[in-house]
Amino acid sequence: SIKGYGVIIYNYFGCILDINKKASMTLGYKKKEIQGKNFLELLPDNKISKNLIYFKNVISHANDMNSFNEQIRKTKRGSLTKMLVKPVRFKKFQLFISVCKH
């Protein structure tokens, strides 16, 4: 169950499709503000390369699709928060889910 967790869903290209209220509060964005943004906008500058390598590996199935990977995300105010990221296949689409709990 993900009750009590913040959840962000984004697509293969990194575009944020949806975010629940908890994740919205954690990151400091309103839902309308963050939908359509690329997840790269939520990364600290020093984590962009590492995240791009991770997602490239996930897309090519080199990483374990059954586990979460801890990632750092940047809030609207610039502070950092930990999130767990997991790729999920939905029919023929590949989506990513970020989960946080504070």
Secondary structure, DSSP 8 states (H G I E B T S, - for coil): --TT-EEEEEETT-BEEEE-HHHHHHHT--HHHHTT-BGGGGS-GGGHHHHHHHHHHHHTT-S-TTS-EEEEEE-TTS-EEEEEEEEEEETTEEEEEEEE--
